[in-house]
Amino acid sequence: MKQYQNYIQGQWISGDGSETKLYNAINGDVLGEVSSKGIDYKSVLEYGRSVGGPALRKMTFQERGRMLKALAFHLLEKKAAYYKVSSWTGATKIDSWIDIEGGIGNLFANASLRKQFPDLPYYVDGVAAPLSKEGSFIGHHIMVPKEGVAIHINAFNFPIWGMLEKIAVNLMAGVPAIVKPSEYTCYLTEVMVRDIIASKILPEGTLQLICGLGRGIIDHVDCRDTVTFTGSASTGKILKSLPLITEESVSFNLEADSLNASILGKHAVPGTIEYDLFIKECVKEITIKTGQKCTAIRRIIVPEDLIDDVERSIAERLSKTIIGDPSKEGVRMGALATKTQVERVRENVDLLAKSQDIVFGDLDGFDVIGADKKLGAFFSPVLFRNNDPFNKTDCHNIEAFGPVSTIMPYKDINDAVTLAKMGKGSLVSSIVTPDDKEAREYVVGAASMHGRILVLNKDCARESTGHGSPMPLLTHGGPGRAGGGEEMGGKRGVLHYLQRTAIQGHPTTITAITEQFQIGAKMPEANPHVFRKHFEELVVGETVYTHKHTVTDADIVNFANVSGDNFYAHMDATSLDGTIFEQRVAHGYFILSKAAGLFVDPKKGPVLLNYGLDDARFIKPVYPGATIGVRFTVKEKMDQEKRSDDDIAKGIVRFLVDVYDETGETVALATILTMVKKLDQSS
């Protein structure tokens, strides 16, 4: 019998004996078996910390981002093999697309975050805090990668997305991972991890895989490590409350299944586009992945005068949903992952049926195309109706983790908010309405108990990713029953794996540590001019001190003529009563334009172009007769990848533009971004 293996400490191994037999969810065939018995988890964790961690921490955010990008492209080339194996889990093609290409999309999304981070192995957080009167003592914050491992435990049937959406974040942060997918569908994860390891794109030790039950996997964690669990709320709470987690202050993120709700707005009546969108979304969330999604719609909350219409519309669509072998023409819903899950879902359906009515679905009398429902893990879509959801509350407490949902009525939007909150905390809610006022009322009222809220209407429907799709650049998690955790969220997610540390010292010292120029640091004069230097030759802090220019009335008039900016404060000295200005004032953009004329070295050199301006501030009025100069300082450097062999090797340099007057006071500040050629054109 085929043994699916674990990848630990640089090698593929089988566990002792057999823990779990693996079955094809469609036909019941035995695929093999898997075991994690006998694994020395203490050594596995230490291997990640001592081998993978140092390798990642040597890399800058830019290098880690490019690593993720390369991995994403590599896996896309291999995706056909993943689709084939994914079908064994009971997944339709669209189910597999969400899992496979949705997961790879997380790699791309996190790779793009490198543009928001410095070209350093660590992150410089925020801006400096002045801590002294004369400016010789300041504070700042840096965030360095935690020196432990990220242990990702996933009990849900997302063998690829569940892994990639987690590791994309910790790898970007510079932290290695140990992944434990659901043992029932780990065979798909194993296929992808083999491709990842064989590619050698990731440094050794940065990814390890446990395919079995993983018992003992968190028995040796310490304060350096992070544990994430995605699964049932009950199991998650048990793990989160383990004494070792508390004693070692281990970072623990719980993302639990929740009773997510979707609300039909009062203005989305039958015949409107929004009504049709709502019905489509509800049916999709019942049938996609056979409802085995932590974000699936479990409670359908609709205006009481529309409940009959909604029931008929959903039932009609569900009646047309063909269940069976995903490889067969027309099949739109596959199987649950295992027969064990079928039993669990059925138990919870029976419990829910004690307090509410089944209005669609037959647990035994449904048809299956291209397969034997006795051999596969098939389940009928089930729609309940609860006419008294404020008193019959099982629907707010019991989750059947399959193609099961309950429809219920509300009187007004406050009722809808209250019902949504009765789920005691959810990963996601949605409202479908053409009325923005109604949307605002629901969102503001319900947000405190939801991690994400989708507002769906005809204007965004074409590009909306839907109720059940967490997005890598938005936070995922939720309060209460949903686990109280938070992950992903773009840059926010990466910061979860970094330790924030306050640093204090002289601006010159803080500049050296952060490799970002801090106001008050030493500013050695650049020689030659910074525009004559290649990227590698520039040093953070070196400064060009420009010639000076005395501003005249003619400057103001000429700039107004060129720009068309004839604002009264520049052009009409008789209109200044009651303003902050003493006389006509020079345009702020003239000051910046003139500053450019002062700091630019016009001859052709390594500077390729200026492509941006950040943080421009006009601090002090400049009147005719004032004399301005510029301190032009290398503020920060960021390497840039070559897009092709023919591309010019270059980097991005941020320069601080400090415009001052004859008193020495700063009148304007800005940061310009320039693209600067490298000396070494091979890099």
Stockholm file with secondary structure:
# STOCKHOLM 1.0

chainA/1-683         MKQYQNYIQGQWISGDGSETKLYNAINGDVLGEVSSKGIDYKSVLEYGRSVGGPALRKMTFQERGRMLKALAFHLLEKKAAYYKVSSWTGATKIDSWIDIEGGIGNLFANASLRKQFPDLPYYVDGVAAPLSKEGSFIGHHIMVPKEGVAIHINAFNFPIWGMLEKIAVNLMAGVPAIVKPSEYTCYLTEVMVRDIIASKILPEGTLQLICGLGRGIIDHVDCRDTVTFTGSASTGKILKSLPLITEESVSFNLEADSLNASILGKHAVPGTIEYDLFIKECVKEITIKTGQKCTAIRRIIVPEDLIDDVERSIAERLSKTIIGDPSKEGVRMGALATKTQVERVRENVDLLAKSQDIVFGDLDGFDVIGADKKLGAFFSPVLFRNNDPFNKTDCHNIEAFGPVSTIMPYKDINDAVTLAKMGKGSLVSSIVTPDDKEAREYVVGAASMHGRILVLNKDCARESTGHGSPMPLLTHGGPGRAGGGEEMGGKRGVLHYLQRTAIQGHPTTITAITEQFQIGAKMPEANPHVFRKHFEELVVGETVYTHKHTVTDADIVNFANVSGDNFYAHMDATSLDGTIFEQRVAHGYFILSKAAGLFVDPKKGPVLLNYGLDDARFIKPVYPGATIGVRFTVKEKMDQEKRSDDDIAKGIVRFLVDVYDETGETVALATILTMVKKLDQSS
#=GR chainA/1-683 SS CCEECEEETTEEECCSSCSEEEECTTTCCEEEEECCTTCCHHHHHHHIIIIIHHHHHTSCHHHHHHHHHHHHHHHHHTHHHHHHHHGGGTCCHHHHHHHHHHHHHHHHHHHHGGGGSCSSSSEEEEEEEECSSSSSCEEEEEEEECSSCEEEEECSSCTTHHHHHHHHHHHHHTCCEEEECCTTTHHHHHHHHHHHHHHTCSCTTSEEECCSCCTTTTTTCCTTCEEEEEECHHHHHHHHTCHHHHHTTCEEEEEECCCEEEEECTTCCTTSHHHHHHHHHHHHHHHGGGGCCTTCEEEEEEEGGGHHHHHHHHHHHHHTCCBBCTTSTTCCBCCCSCHHHHHHHHHHHHHHTTTSEEEECCSSSCCCBSSCTTTSCCCCCEEEECSCTTTCCGGGTCCCSSSEEEEEEESSHHHHHHHHHTTSSBSCEEEECSCHHHHHHHHHHHGGGBSCEEEECTTTTTTCCCTTCCCTTSEECCSGGGCSCCEECTHHHHHTTEEEEEEEECHHHHHHHHTSCCTTSCCCBCSSCGGGSCGGGCCTTCEEECCCEECCHHHHHHHHHHHCCCCHHHHCGGGCTTSSCSSCCCCHHHHHHHHHHHHCCCSCCSEEEEEEEEEEEECSCCCTTCEEEEEEEEEEEEEECCSSTTSCCEEEEEEEEEEECTTSCEEEEEEEEEEEECSCTTC
#=GC SS_cons         CCEECEEETTEEECCSSCSEEEECTTTCCEEEEECCTTCCHHHHHHHIIIIIHHHHHTSCHHHHHHHHHHHHHHHHHTHHHHHHHHGGGTCCHHHHHHHHHHHHHHHHHHHHGGGGSCSSSSEEEEEEEECSSSSSCEEEEEEEECSSCEEEEECSSCTTHHHHHHHHHHHHHTCCEEEECCTTTHHHHHHHHHHHHHHTCSCTTSEEECCSCCTTTTTTCCTTCEEEEEECHHHHHHHHTCHHHHHTTCEEEEEECCCEEEEECTTCCTTSHHHHHHHHHHHHHHHGGGGCCTTCEEEEEEEGGGHHHHHHHHHHHHHTCCBBCTTSTTCCBCCCSCHHHHHHHHHHHHHHTTTSEEEECCSSSCCCBSSCTTTSCCCCCEEEECSCTTTCCGGGTCCCSSSEEEEEEESSHHHHHHHHHTTSSBSCEEEECSCHHHHHHHHHHHGGGBSCEEEECTTTTTTCCCTTCCCTTSEECCSGGGCSCCEECTHHHHHTTEEEEEEEECHHHHHHHHTSCCTTSCCCBCSSCGGGSCGGGCCTTCEEECCCEECCHHHHHHHHHHHCCCCHHHHCGGGCTTSSCSSCCCCHHHHHHHHHHHHCCCSCCSEEEEEEEEEEEECSCCCTTCEEEEEEEEEEEEEECCSSTTSCCEEEEEEEEEEECTTSCEEEEEEEEEEEECSCTTC
//
